[in-house]
Amino acid sequence: MEEIERLWSEVRELSLGNNGTVERLQTPPTPLQFLRDFVNPNKPCIISNAINHWPALSLWAHHQAHQAQHPYLSRSLSSSTVSLHLTPSGRADALAPLPSSPSSLCFASAHVQRTPFPDALRLIASPDDHPALVAYAQQQNDCFRSEYSALAGDCDAHVDWATEAFGGALPEAVNLWIGNHRSHTSFHKDHYENLYAVVSGEKHFTLLPPTDVHRLYIREYPAATYTYSSETGEFDLEVEEPIRYVPWCSVDPFPPPEKLHQEVSKFPLYFNGPKPFQCTVKAGEILYLPSMWFHHVRQSSADGGCTIAVNYWYDMQFDIKYAYFSFLQSIHYPSLRLPLPEKFSQETDSDPHSL
Protein backbone atom coordinates (compact mmCIF):
# COMPACT_ATOMS: atom_id res chain seq x y z
CA MET A 1 0.00 0.00 0.00
CA GLU A 2 2.90 2.36 0.74
CA GLU A 3 4.25 1.80 -2.76
CA ILE A 4 0.84 2.61 -4.28
CA GLU A 5 0.58 5.80 -2.22
CA ARG A 6 4.06 6.85 -3.36
CA LEU A 7 3.10 6.33 -7.00
CA TRP A 8 -0.14 8.29 -6.49
CA SER A 9 1.88 11.16 -5.03
CA GLU A 10 4.28 11.18 -7.98
CA VAL A 11 1.44 11.09 -10.52
CA ARG A 12 -0.30 14.00 -8.83
CA GLU A 13 2.86 16.05 -8.84
CA LEU A 14 3.25 15.38 -12.56
CA SER A 15 -0.43 16.16 -13.20
CA LEU A 16 -0.88 19.36 -11.22
CA GLY A 17 2.47 20.32 -9.71
CA ASN A 18 3.50 20.55 -6.09
CA ASN A 19 0.53 22.61 -4.89
CA GLY A 20 -2.01 20.01 -6.04
CA THR A 21 -4.52 22.52 -7.39
CA VAL A 22 -5.84 23.32 -10.84
CA GLU A 23 -3.77 26.22 -12.17
CA ARG A 24 -5.57 29.45 -13.03
CA LEU A 25 -4.44 31.70 -15.87
CA GLN A 26 -5.54 35.32 -15.79
CA THR A 27 -5.25 35.70 -19.57
CA PRO A 28 -5.49 33.24 -22.46
CA PRO A 29 -2.21 31.41 -23.14
CA THR A 30 -0.37 31.51 -26.41
CA PRO A 31 -0.79 28.35 -28.50
CA LEU A 32 2.79 27.33 -27.69
CA GLN A 33 2.34 27.91 -23.95
CA PHE A 34 -0.92 25.98 -23.93
CA LEU A 35 0.61 23.06 -25.84
CA ARG A 36 3.80 22.96 -23.78
CA ASP A 37 2.42 23.55 -20.27
CA PHE A 38 -1.00 21.87 -20.41
CA VAL A 39 -1.80 19.76 -23.49
CA ASN A 40 1.42 17.74 -23.68
CA PRO A 41 1.55 17.01 -19.91
CA ASN A 42 -2.21 16.30 -19.92
CA LYS A 43 -2.77 18.93 -17.23
CA PRO A 44 -6.05 20.83 -16.63
CA CYS A 45 -6.23 24.57 -16.11
CA ILE A 46 -8.81 27.35 -15.79
CA ILE A 47 -8.49 30.40 -18.03
CA SER A 48 -10.02 33.75 -17.09
CA ASN A 49 -10.70 36.67 -19.43
CA ALA A 50 -10.83 34.41 -22.47
CA ILE A 51 -14.46 34.96 -23.47
CA ASN A 52 -15.08 38.53 -22.27
CA HIS A 53 -15.79 39.52 -25.86
CA TRP A 54 -18.65 37.03 -26.25
CA PRO A 55 -22.07 38.73 -26.57
CA ALA A 56 -23.45 35.61 -24.81
CA LEU A 57 -22.05 36.73 -21.44
CA SER A 58 -24.50 39.62 -21.24
CA LEU A 59 -27.26 38.43 -23.58
CA TRP A 60 -27.80 34.99 -22.04
CA ALA A 61 -27.75 36.11 -18.42
CA HIS A 62 -30.82 36.02 -16.20
CA HIS A 63 -31.85 39.61 -15.43
CA GLN A 64 -33.84 39.73 -12.23
CA ALA A 65 -35.62 42.89 -13.39
CA HIS A 66 -37.36 40.82 -16.06
CA GLN A 67 -40.31 38.67 -15.11
CA ALA A 68 -39.37 36.04 -17.69
CA GLN A 69 -36.31 33.82 -17.25
CA HIS A 70 -33.55 34.52 -19.79
CA PRO A 71 -35.72 36.63 -22.14
CA TYR A 72 -33.10 36.88 -24.88
CA LEU A 73 -32.84 33.10 -25.20
CA SER A 74 -36.61 32.75 -25.26
CA ARG A 75 -36.89 35.27 -28.11
CA SER A 76 -33.96 33.95 -30.12
CA LEU A 77 -35.14 30.34 -29.92
CA SER A 78 -38.88 30.98 -29.89
CA SER A 79 -39.45 28.79 -32.96
CA SER A 80 -36.81 26.15 -32.16
CA THR A 81 -37.42 22.61 -30.95
CA VAL A 82 -34.67 21.09 -28.83
CA SER A 83 -33.77 17.74 -27.25
CA LEU A 84 -34.68 17.92 -23.57
CA HIS A 85 -33.39 15.23 -21.21
CA LEU A 86 -35.78 14.24 -18.41
CA THR A 87 -35.05 12.18 -15.29
CA PRO A 88 -36.71 11.79 -11.89
CA SER A 89 -33.51 12.66 -9.99
CA GLY A 90 -31.31 14.84 -12.19
CA ARG A 91 -28.87 11.98 -12.72
CA ALA A 92 -28.82 11.03 -16.38
CA ASP A 93 -26.22 8.62 -17.76
CA ALA A 94 -25.70 7.41 -14.22
CA LEU A 95 -26.28 4.37 -12.07
CA ALA A 96 -29.78 3.69 -10.74
CA PRO A 97 -31.49 0.75 -9.00
CA LEU A 98 -32.85 -1.92 -11.30
CA PRO A 99 -36.66 -1.82 -11.36
CA SER A 100 -36.89 -5.58 -10.80
CA SER A 101 -34.12 -5.70 -8.19
CA PRO A 102 -33.57 -2.47 -6.23
CA SER A 103 -30.47 -3.89 -4.59
CA SER A 104 -28.77 -4.08 -8.01
CA LEU A 105 -27.83 -1.25 -10.33
CA CYS A 106 -28.15 -0.44 -14.02
CA PHE A 107 -26.81 2.32 -16.26
CA ALA A 108 -29.79 4.64 -16.74
CA SER A 109 -30.10 7.08 -19.66
CA ALA A 110 -32.53 9.98 -19.69
CA HIS A 111 -35.84 10.18 -21.47
CA VAL A 112 -35.16 12.48 -24.43
CA GLN A 113 -38.13 14.55 -25.55
CA ARG A 114 -38.32 16.95 -28.46
CA THR A 115 -39.66 20.12 -26.88
CA PRO A 116 -40.27 23.72 -28.04
CA PHE A 117 -37.43 25.71 -26.51
CA PRO A 118 -39.62 28.15 -24.52
CA ASP A 119 -41.31 25.16 -22.84
CA ALA A 120 -37.96 23.49 -22.21
CA LEU A 121 -36.57 26.65 -20.63
CA ARG A 122 -39.56 26.95 -18.31
CA LEU A 123 -39.07 23.39 -17.10
CA ILE A 124 -35.36 23.93 -16.49
CA ALA A 125 -35.65 27.38 -14.90
CA SER A 126 -38.46 26.47 -12.46
CA PRO A 127 -37.26 23.24 -10.81
CA ASP A 128 -39.38 23.72 -7.68
CA ASP A 129 -42.55 23.68 -9.79
CA HIS A 130 -41.83 20.10 -10.88
CA PRO A 131 -40.33 18.22 -7.90
CA ALA A 132 -40.72 14.80 -9.53
CA LEU A 133 -39.02 15.81 -12.79
CA VAL A 134 -35.60 17.25 -13.60
CA ALA A 135 -35.07 18.76 -17.05
CA TYR A 136 -31.64 19.35 -18.58
CA ALA A 137 -30.69 20.51 -22.08
CA GLN A 138 -27.55 18.41 -22.59
CA GLN A 139 -27.71 16.84 -26.02
CA GLN A 140 -24.08 16.02 -26.80
CA ASN A 141 -24.21 15.71 -30.57
CA ASP A 142 -22.82 19.05 -31.75
CA CYS A 143 -26.15 20.56 -30.76
CA PHE A 144 -24.90 24.16 -30.59
CA ARG A 145 -24.27 24.12 -34.33
CA SER A 146 -27.63 22.48 -35.09
CA GLU A 147 -30.49 22.86 -32.59
CA TYR A 148 -29.12 26.15 -31.22
CA SER A 149 -27.65 27.59 -34.41
CA ALA A 150 -29.65 30.80 -33.90
CA LEU A 151 -27.18 31.61 -31.11
CA ALA A 152 -24.05 31.01 -33.18
CA GLY A 153 -23.14 34.69 -33.38
CA ASP A 154 -23.07 35.01 -29.58
CA CYS A 155 -19.96 32.83 -29.11
CA ASP A 156 -16.78 32.03 -30.99
CA ALA A 157 -16.99 29.17 -33.46
CA HIS A 158 -13.80 27.77 -31.89
CA VAL A 159 -11.15 28.74 -29.35
CA ASP A 160 -8.38 30.05 -31.60
CA TRP A 161 -5.34 29.50 -29.33
CA ALA A 162 -6.53 25.99 -28.50
CA THR A 163 -7.30 25.16 -32.13
CA GLU A 164 -3.75 26.08 -33.11
CA ALA A 165 -2.26 24.12 -30.22
CA PHE A 166 -4.29 21.04 -31.17
CA GLY A 167 -2.90 21.12 -34.70
CA GLY A 168 -5.33 23.39 -36.51
CA ALA A 169 -8.36 21.12 -36.79
CA LEU A 170 -11.65 22.73 -35.77
CA PRO A 171 -13.72 21.21 -32.93
CA GLU A 172 -15.36 17.89 -33.64
CA ALA A 173 -18.43 19.08 -31.72
CA VAL A 174 -19.71 22.16 -29.93
CA ASN A 175 -22.40 21.56 -27.32
CA LEU A 176 -24.72 23.77 -25.28
CA TRP A 177 -25.68 22.89 -21.70
CA ILE A 178 -28.61 24.52 -19.88
CA GLY A 179 -29.51 23.15 -16.45
CA ASN A 180 -30.22 23.89 -12.81
CA HIS A 181 -28.81 22.85 -9.44
CA ARG A 182 -30.68 19.52 -9.43
CA SER A 183 -28.72 18.09 -12.38
CA HIS A 184 -25.51 16.15 -11.77
CA THR A 185 -23.11 14.42 -14.14
CA SER A 186 -21.65 11.18 -12.77
CA PHE A 187 -17.97 10.27 -12.92
CA HIS A 188 -16.85 9.50 -16.47
CA LYS A 189 -14.17 10.37 -19.01
CA ASP A 190 -14.18 11.50 -22.63
CA HIS A 191 -11.87 10.72 -25.54
CA TYR A 192 -11.78 14.43 -26.41
CA GLU A 193 -9.77 17.48 -25.47
CA ASN A 194 -12.44 19.60 -23.79
CA LEU A 195 -12.67 23.40 -23.55
CA TYR A 196 -15.60 24.06 -21.21
CA ALA A 197 -16.77 27.70 -21.15
CA VAL A 198 -19.28 28.75 -18.48
CA VAL A 199 -21.58 31.58 -19.59
CA SER A 200 -23.98 31.79 -16.64
CA GLY A 201 -23.85 30.31 -13.13
CA GLU A 202 -21.08 28.04 -11.90
CA LYS A 203 -19.89 24.49 -12.59
CA HIS A 204 -18.27 22.47 -9.81
CA PHE A 205 -15.86 19.80 -11.06
CA THR A 206 -14.42 16.85 -9.16
CA LEU A 207 -11.42 15.55 -11.11
CA LEU A 208 -9.18 12.50 -11.11
CA PRO A 209 -6.27 11.89 -13.51
CA PRO A 210 -6.43 8.88 -15.83
CA THR A 211 -3.88 7.05 -13.68
CA ASP A 212 -6.50 6.81 -10.89
CA VAL A 213 -8.72 4.57 -13.01
CA HIS A 214 -8.51 1.71 -10.50
CA ARG A 215 -10.01 3.92 -7.76
CA LEU A 216 -13.32 4.30 -9.58
CA TYR A 217 -14.23 0.59 -9.60
CA ILE A 218 -15.29 0.46 -13.25
CA ARG A 219 -17.59 -2.44 -14.04
CA GLU A 220 -20.29 -3.26 -16.56
CA TYR A 221 -23.93 -2.50 -15.87
CA PRO A 222 -27.01 -3.45 -17.92
CA ALA A 223 -28.21 -0.45 -19.95
CA ALA A 224 -31.65 1.00 -19.23
CA THR A 225 -33.62 4.05 -20.32
CA TYR A 226 -36.18 6.20 -18.55
CA THR A 227 -39.55 6.72 -20.19
CA TYR A 228 -41.75 9.59 -19.07
CA SER A 229 -45.53 9.95 -19.30
CA SER A 230 -46.72 13.54 -19.49
CA GLU A 231 -50.23 12.32 -18.67
CA THR A 232 -49.35 10.69 -15.35
CA GLY A 233 -46.17 12.64 -14.62
CA GLU A 234 -44.41 9.36 -13.79
CA PHE A 235 -41.21 7.70 -14.93
CA ASP A 236 -40.53 4.07 -15.77
CA LEU A 237 -37.05 2.60 -16.10
CA GLU A 238 -36.77 -0.18 -18.68
CA VAL A 239 -33.76 -2.42 -19.23
CA GLU A 240 -32.82 -2.62 -22.91
CA GLU A 241 -33.66 -5.78 -24.85
CA PRO A 242 -31.51 -7.49 -25.90
CA ILE A 243 -29.38 -6.78 -22.86
CA ARG A 244 -26.47 -4.42 -23.49
CA TYR A 245 -23.73 -3.67 -20.97
CA VAL A 246 -22.11 -0.29 -20.33
CA PRO A 247 -18.79 0.01 -18.48
CA TRP A 248 -19.20 2.78 -15.90
CA CYS A 249 -17.64 4.19 -12.73
CA SER A 250 -19.24 2.74 -9.61
CA VAL A 251 -18.28 5.58 -7.24
CA ASP A 252 -20.63 8.39 -6.23
CA PRO A 253 -18.30 11.00 -4.69
CA PHE A 254 -21.17 12.70 -2.83
CA PRO A 255 -23.33 9.97 -1.29
CA PRO A 256 -26.09 10.99 1.14
CA PRO A 257 -24.90 10.97 4.78
CA GLU A 258 -26.86 7.86 5.65
CA LYS A 259 -25.01 5.90 2.92
CA LEU A 260 -21.52 7.30 3.43
CA HIS A 261 -20.23 4.48 5.65
CA GLN A 262 -21.54 1.86 3.25
CA GLU A 263 -19.95 3.59 0.25
CA VAL A 264 -16.60 3.95 2.03
CA SER A 265 -16.66 0.22 2.80
CA LYS A 266 -17.45 -0.67 -0.82
CA PHE A 267 -14.95 1.70 -2.44
CA PRO A 268 -12.03 2.21 -0.03
CA LEU A 269 -9.49 3.06 -2.72
CA TYR A 270 -11.53 6.11 -3.63
CA PHE A 271 -12.66 7.36 -0.24
CA ASN A 272 -9.50 6.48 1.69
CA GLY A 273 -7.07 7.45 -1.04
CA PRO A 274 -5.77 10.91 -1.98
CA LYS A 275 -8.48 13.53 -2.26
CA PRO A 276 -9.73 14.21 -5.79
CA PHE A 277 -9.10 17.65 -7.22
CA GLN A 278 -11.93 20.15 -6.85
CA CYS A 279 -12.44 23.32 -8.84
CA THR A 280 -15.25 25.76 -9.58
CA VAL A 281 -15.55 27.34 -13.02
CA LYS A 282 -17.41 30.64 -12.88
CA ALA A 283 -19.19 32.61 -15.58
CA GLY A 284 -16.64 34.00 -18.02
CA GLU A 285 -14.06 31.26 -17.37
CA ILE A 286 -12.91 28.27 -19.43
CA LEU A 287 -11.80 24.93 -18.01
CA TYR A 288 -9.36 22.95 -20.09
CA LEU A 289 -10.24 19.35 -19.27
CA PRO A 290 -7.66 17.06 -20.87
CA SER A 291 -8.71 13.89 -22.61
CA MET A 292 -9.10 10.79 -20.42
CA TRP A 293 -9.50 12.72 -17.15
CA PHE A 294 -12.36 11.49 -14.99
CA HIS A 295 -14.82 14.18 -13.97
CA HIS A 296 -17.97 14.54 -11.91
CA VAL A 297 -19.94 17.77 -12.38
CA ARG A 298 -22.44 19.72 -10.29
CA GLN A 299 -23.81 23.18 -10.99
CA SER A 300 -25.34 26.17 -9.26
CA SER A 301 -26.62 29.66 -9.96
CA ALA A 302 -26.81 32.41 -7.35
CA ASP A 303 -29.21 34.68 -9.22
CA GLY A 304 -32.07 32.21 -9.61
CA GLY A 305 -31.34 31.64 -13.29
CA CYS A 306 -29.99 28.66 -15.17
CA THR A 307 -26.44 27.42 -15.39
CA ILE A 308 -25.38 27.68 -19.03
CA ALA A 309 -22.17 26.51 -20.68
CA VAL A 310 -20.71 25.87 -24.11
CA ASN A 311 -18.06 23.22 -24.59
CA TYR A 312 -15.75 22.48 -27.49
CA TRP A 313 -14.67 18.89 -28.10
CA TYR A 314 -11.43 18.54 -30.05
CA ASP A 315 -10.20 15.16 -31.24
CA MET A 316 -7.51 13.74 -28.97
CA GLN A 317 -4.27 12.31 -30.26
CA PHE A 318 -4.15 8.52 -30.00
CA ASP A 319 -0.46 8.59 -29.21
CA ILE A 320 1.86 7.09 -26.57
CA LYS A 321 -0.16 8.83 -23.86
CA TYR A 322 -3.29 7.00 -24.96
CA ALA A 323 -1.38 3.72 -25.14
CA TYR A 324 -0.08 4.29 -21.60
CA PHE A 325 -3.53 4.92 -20.16
CA SER A 326 -4.97 1.96 -22.06
CA PHE A 327 -2.28 -0.24 -20.54
CA LEU A 328 -3.18 0.96 -17.03
CA GLN A 329 -6.81 0.10 -17.67
CA SER A 330 -5.94 -3.36 -18.90
CA ILE A 331 -4.38 -4.29 -15.54
CA HIS A 332 -6.66 -6.50 -13.46
CA TYR A 333 -7.03 -5.57 -9.82
CA PRO A 334 -8.53 -8.62 -8.05
CA SER A 335 -9.56 -6.55 -5.02
CA LEU A 336 -11.73 -4.34 -7.24
CA ARG A 337 -13.95 -7.08 -8.66
CA LEU A 338 -17.62 -6.55 -7.95
CA PRO A 339 -20.13 -9.31 -8.71
CA LEU A 340 -22.68 -8.73 -11.45
CA PRO A 341 -26.36 -8.93 -10.50
CA GLU A 342 -27.30 -12.59 -10.35
CA LYS A 343 -29.89 -12.41 -13.15
CA PHE A 344 -27.27 -11.01 -15.55
CA SER A 345 -24.08 -12.69 -14.34
CA GLN A 346 -24.25 -15.63 -16.74
CA GLU A 347 -25.23 -13.62 -19.77
CA THR A 348 -21.91 -11.89 -20.39
CA ASP A 349 -18.26 -12.81 -20.14
CA SER A 350 -16.87 -9.36 -20.97
CA ASP A 351 -14.16 -7.68 -18.96
CA PRO A 352 -15.66 -5.66 -16.10
CA HIS A 353 -12.64 -3.37 -16.00
CA SER A 354 -12.63 -2.19 -19.60
CA LEU A 355 -13.84 1.26 -20.52
C-alpha positions, -999 to +999 in steps of 0.1 A: +000+000+000+029+024+007+043+018-028+008+026-043+006+058-022+041+068-034+031+063-070-001+083-065+019+112-050+043+112-080+014+111-105-003+140-088+029+161-088+033+154-126-004+162-132-009+194-112+025+203-097+035+206-061+005+226-049-020+200-060-045+225-074-058+233-108-038+262-122-056+294-130-044+317-159-055+353-158-052+357-196-055+332-225-022+314-231-004+315-264-008+283-285+028+273-277+023+279-240-009+260-239+006+231-258+038+230-238+024+236-203-010+219-204-018+198-235+014+177-237+015+170-199-022+163-199-028+189-172-061+208-166-062+246-161-088+274-158-085+304-180-100+338-171-107+367-194-108+344-225-145+350-235-151+385-223-158+395-259-186+370-262-221+387-266-234+356-248-221+367-214-245+396-212-273+384-236-278+350-220-278+361-184-308+360-162-319+396-154-338+397-122-356+429-134-374+408-161-403+387-151-394+360-177-363+338-173-335+345-198-357+366-221-331+369-249-328+331-252-366+327-253-369+353-281-340+340-301-351+303-299-389+310-299-394+288-330-368+262-322-374+226-310-347+211-288-338+177-273-347+179-236-334+152-212-358+142-184-351+122-153-367+118-119-335+127-100-313+148-122-289+120-127-288+110-164-262+086-178-257+074-142-263+044-121-298+037-107-315+007-090-328-019-113-367-018-114-369-056-108-341-057-082-336-025-062-305-039-046-288-041-080-278-013-103-281-004-140-268+023-163-298+046-167-301+071-197-325+100-197-358+102-215-352+125-244-381+145-255-383+169-285-397+201-269-403+237-280-374+257-265-396+281-245-413+252-228-380+235-222-366+267-206-396+270-183-391+234-171-354+239-165-357+274-149-385+265-125-373+232-108-394+237-077-425+237-098-418+201-109-403+182-079-407+148-095-390+158-128-356+173-136-351+188-170-316+193-186-307+205-221-276+184-226-277+168-260-241+160-268-242+157-306-228+191-318-261+206-308-249+242-306-243+241-343-276+225-351-305+229-326-291+262-312-276+276-344-297+308-339-272+316-311-240+310-332-231+347-334-231+350-296-200+328-291-168+320-310-170+292-335-138+278-319-111+287-293-084+300-316-053+295-293-065+260-285-073+252-321-037+261-331-023+241-302-043+210-312-029+211-347-053+234-365-084+211-368-117+227-358-137+212-329-154+179-336-184+191-317-197+222-299-224+216-273-247+238-253-257+229-217-286+245-199-295+231-164-302+239-128-288+228-094-307+195-094-287+181-124-255+161-118-231+144-141-217+112-128-180+103-129-169+095-165-142+104-190-142+115-226-119+107-255-118+144-264-098+175-255-124+196-238-127+234-236-156+241-212-168+277-212-193+288-185-216+316-196-240+318-166-239+303-131-211+280-119-199+245-126-183+225-098-159+198-111-144+168-092-114+156-111-092+125-111-063+119-135-064+089-158-039+070-137-065+068-109-087+046-130-085+017-105-100+039-078-133+043-096-142+006-096-153+005-132-176-024-140-203-033-166-239-025-159-270-034-179-282-005-200-316+010-192-336+040-203-362+062-185-396+067-202-418+096-191-455+099-193-467+135-195-502+123-187-494+107-154-462+126-146-444+094-138-412+077-149-405+041-158-371+026-161-368-002-187-338-024-192-328-026-229-337-058-248-315-075-259-294-068-229-265-044-235-237-037-210-221-003-203-188+000-185-192+028-159-176+042-127-192+027-096-183+056-072-206+084-062-183+110-047-212+127-028-233+100-013-261+110+011-249+110+048-269+079+056-250+059+029-215+073+034-202+045+057-215+019+032-199+036+002-166+039+020-167+002+028-175-007-008-149+017-024-120+022+000-095+031-027-115+061-036-127+074-002-095+065+017-071+075-010-058+109-020-085+135-023-097+142-058-091+176-072-119+201-068-124+233-088-153+258-096-155+273-130-174+306-129-192+326-156-166+340-180-141+313-174-129+283-194-118+249-180-094+230-201-102+193-193-077+171-209-087+139-226-091+108-204-095+127-172-124+115-150-148+142-140-180+145-119-199+178-124-224+197-103-238+232-110-253+262-093-266+297-100-268+324-073-292+347-092-321+322-096-313+316-133-300+287-152-264+274-154-254+277-190-222+265-207-207+259-241-181+232-246-158+225-275-147+189-281-114+185-300-102+152-312-075+137-290-043+123-303-041+085-300-005+086-292+019+071-266-002+088-239-033+070-250-014+037-251-001+043-216-035+049-202-050+020-221-023-002-205-032+010-170-068+001-177-059-034-189-044-043-155-067-065-135-070-056-098-085-086-081-096-066-050-117-043-072-139-071-087-176-066-079-201-093-087-227-087-114-264-089-105-273-126-103-299-124-131-273-110-155-241-127-143-243-156-167-252-136-198-219-119-204-183-128-201-169-094-210-142-077-190-157-057-161-126-034-160-126-022-196-138+013-205 
